[in-house]
Amino acid sequence: MTELDLKPGDVVVIRAFDDVPEHLFLVDEVFEDCVTGTALTGPLAGEYGEPALDLIVRVVSDA
């Protein structure tokens, strides 16, 4: 995977996992192995999460 230049406020696409479809996610904080923030779409919309960096497909909009 290409190195992503992630920062708080970015909106990213999280790939599908388990029974959760691909969805948009608003990044609050960026760590070495994950990001924190809130799901914007899909069944987890409005929920806080900590997806691993390898779940990020691409950046949709930069902060």
SULRA-V457077 format. One record per backbone hydrogen bond with DSSP energy under -1.0 kcal/mol. CO is the residue of the C=O (numbers start at 1). NH is the residue of the N-H. If there is no record, write none. Layout:
CO;NH
CO;NH
This chain:
4;6
7;10
10;27
11;60
11;61
12;25
13;57
14;23
17;20
20;17
23;14
24;40
24;41
25;12
26;38
27;9
29;36
33;53
34;31
36;28
36;29
37;49
38;26
39;46
42;45
44;47
47;39
49;37
51;35
52;55
53;56
55;15
58;13
61;11
